[in-house]
């Protein structure tokens, strides 16, 4: 459990602070009628709902752990980890802050998303909406938000390859976003490249499904792969029985918990027995 929680912390750190930009991304477009049609169809199929909940399995190599996911679209995302049905840790994010808690040792860390985004020069990129888009298989356009049909020109598009895939590229000052749409017009992969840090992070999506009472198709398998220099992070999330949430999941209660810094939390968990 400790190792998987540490991997989650590393993953969140990479996703929220792995890219650095001091100005909005460079908007580029390419005349490609086929890609435009494919993009519009992909946007129409992105998951859309008020709130969804699901059991989730985390996999890392031969190890795994179960938990729950709760997403209130545009407001809050919660991932918990459980042992014999009891919560032992969670990652919770909203528009204002991100909280990582470890219940066994009663410790938690939190930071302001806005302050962190401004500190690393990413006011348009490091946002809750971007993290949510990565989790749900949605296309996020820095400075604009979740992609709409008329956002085709915000990306530079490739011609379809032999597999029928097209890729849209968004170039920032020090990073590049790539969105790959498969032959079924579903987002197959989101990739973030940071050449100056020799870093590549990708989310690969599979097994999209329709949820009763929701719009679009939700990927039920997401594979995270991250590389920063020689450091590699891999994690797989599999959703089981996702459904529209009938009631909200309680938010994290910090009572009886000790607050530590984000760096201290990661360090403490890393040093603990695996």
SVG drawing of the C-alpha trace seen along z (x, -y; Angstrom):
<svg xmlns="http://www.w3.org/2000/svg" viewBox="-30 -35 48 45">
<polyline fill="none" stroke="black" stroke-width="0.4" points="0.0,0.0 2.8,-2.5 4.5,-2.0 1.3,-2.5 0.4,-5.7 3.9,-7.0 3.5,-6.3 0.2,-8.2 1.9,-11.2 4.7,-11.1 2.1,-10.9 0.2,-13.9 3.4,-15.9 4.5,-15.2 1.1,-16.1 0.7,-19.3 4.3,-20.6 6.2,-18.6 5.6,-21.3 6.8,-24.9 5.6,-27.7 6.0,-31.4 3.5,-32.4 0.3,-30.9 0.8,-28.2 1.5,-28.9 -1.7,-28.4 -1.2,-26.6 -3.6,-25.0 -3.4,-22.9 -5.9,-22.6 -7.1,-19.0 -10.8,-18.4 -10.7,-14.8 -9.0,-15.6 -11.5,-18.4 -14.4,-16.0 -12.7,-13.4 -11.9,-16.0 -15.6,-17.2 -16.8,-13.6 -14.3,-12.9 -15.4,-16.0 -19.0,-14.9 -18.1,-11.6 -16.2,-12.9 -17.8,-11.9 -20.2,-14.5 -22.2,-14.2 -23.0,-15.9 -21.3,-13.3 -20.1,-9.8 -18.8,-7.2 -16.9,-3.9 -14.9,-1.2 -11.3,-1.4 -8.4,1.0 -4.8,-0.4 -2.2,1.7 1.6,1.4 3.6,4.3 2.4,7.4 0.9,5.4 -2.6,4.0 -5.0,2.2 -8.7,1.4 -10.5,-1.9 -13.1,-4.2 -13.4,-7.2 -15.8,-10.0 -16.0,-12.9 -18.3,-15.9 -17.6,-17.4 -15.8,-20.7 -15.8,-20.7 -14.2,-17.8 -12.3,-14.6 -11.6,-12.0 -9.5,-8.8 -9.4,-6.5 -7.4,-3.4 -8.9,-0.7 -7.9,2.4 -10.6,4.9 -13.2,2.2 -11.7,-0.4 -10.1,-3.6 -6.4,-4.0 -5.5,-6.8 -6.9,-9.3 -6.1,-12.0 -8.7,-14.7 -8.6,-17.7 -10.9,-20.7 -10.6,-24.0 -8.7,-25.5 -6.5,-22.8 -5.1,-19.3 -5.0,-17.1 -3.2,-13.9 -3.9,-12.0 -2.5,-8.8 -4.9,-7.5 -2.8,-4.8 -0.3,-7.4 -2.9,-10.3 -0.9,-12.7 -1.9,-14.9 -0.5,-17.5 -2.3,-20.2 -1.4,-23.0 -3.2,-25.8 -3.5,-24.9 -3.6,-28.6 -0.5,-29.5 1.4,-26.5 0.4,-27.3 1.5,-30.9 4.8,-29.9 5.8,-27.6 4.5,-30.0 1.5,-27.8 -1.7,-29.8 -3.4,-28.3 -2.0,-24.8 -1.8,-23.6 -5.5,-23.7 -7.9,-21.3 -9.8,-21.1 -6.6,-19.8 -6.1,-17.1 -9.8,-16.1 -9.5,-15.9 -6.5,-13.6 -8.5,-11.3 -11.6,-11.2 -10.1,-11.1 -11.1,-14.6 -9.2,-17.2 -8.0,-20.3 -6.9,-23.4 -4.6,-25.7 -6.2,-29.1 -9.6,-27.9 -10.6,-24.8 -12.3,-21.6 -12.3,-21.4 -15.4,-22.3 -16.1,-21.6 -15.0,-25.0 -11.5,-24.6 -10.1,-22.5 -7.8,-25.4 -6.2,-25.5 -4.2,-22.4 -1.9,-21.4 -3.2,-18.2 -1.5,-15.3 -2.9,-13.3 -4.4,-9.9 -1.9,-7.1 -2.2,-3.5 -4.2,-2.7 -6.6,-5.5 -5.4,-7.7 -5.0,-11.5 -3.0,-13.5 -3.5,-17.1 -0.5,-19.0 -0.5,-22.1 2.9,-23.7 3.7,-25.7 6.9,-27.6 8.6,-24.7 6.2,-21.8 4.1,-20.1 0.6,-18.4 -0.4,-15.7 -3.9,-14.3 -4.3,-11.1 -7.8,-10.2 -8.3,-6.6 -10.3,-5.2 -13.5,-5.1 -13.1,-8.8 -12.3,-8.4 -9.4,-9.9 -6.8,-7.1 -3.9,-9.0 -2.9,-12.3 0.8,-13.0 2.9,-15.7 6.4,-16.3 8.9,-18.6 12.1,-18.5 14.2,-20.6 13.6,-18.1 13.7,-15.0 10.3,-14.3 7.4,-12.5 4.1,-11.7 1.2,-9.9 -2.3,-8.7 -3.6,-5.9 -7.3,-5.2 -9.2,-2.0 -12.6,-0.2 -14.8,-3.2 -18.4,-2.7 -21.7,-4.5 -23.0,-5.2 -26.7,-5.2 -27.9,-8.8 -24.6,-10.4 -23.5,-11.6 -20.5,-10.5 -18.2,-7.5 -16.1,-7.1 -12.8,-5.2 -12.7,-2.5 -9.0,-1.7 -6.3,-4.4 -2.6,-3.6 -0.2,-6.3 3.4,-6.2 5.8,-8.9 9.5,-9.5 11.6,-12.2 15.2,-11.6 15.9,-8.0 13.0,-8.0 10.0,-6.0 6.4,-6.0 3.8,-3.5 0.3,-3.0 -2.9,-1.5 -6.4,-2.5 -9.4,-0.2 -12.9,-1.3 -15.5,1.3 -19.2,0.6 -19.1,-3.2 -22.4,-4.9 -24.0,-8.3 -23.6,-9.2 -26.8,-9.5 -25.1,-11.3 -21.8,-13.1 -18.8,-11.4 -17.9,-13.1 -14.9,-15.4 -11.7,-14.7 -11.9,-15.7 -8.5,-16.8 -9.5,-16.5 -7.0,-14.3 -4.5,-14.5 -1.1,-16.0 -0.4,-18.4 3.0,-18.1 4.4,-19.5 3.9,-17.7 7.6,-16.9 7.6,-15.6 4.6,-13.4 6.2,-11.8 9.5,-11.4 7.9,-9.8 5.9,-7.3 9.0,-6.5 11.0,-5.6 8.3,-3.4 8.2,0.4 6.8,1.4"/>
</svg>
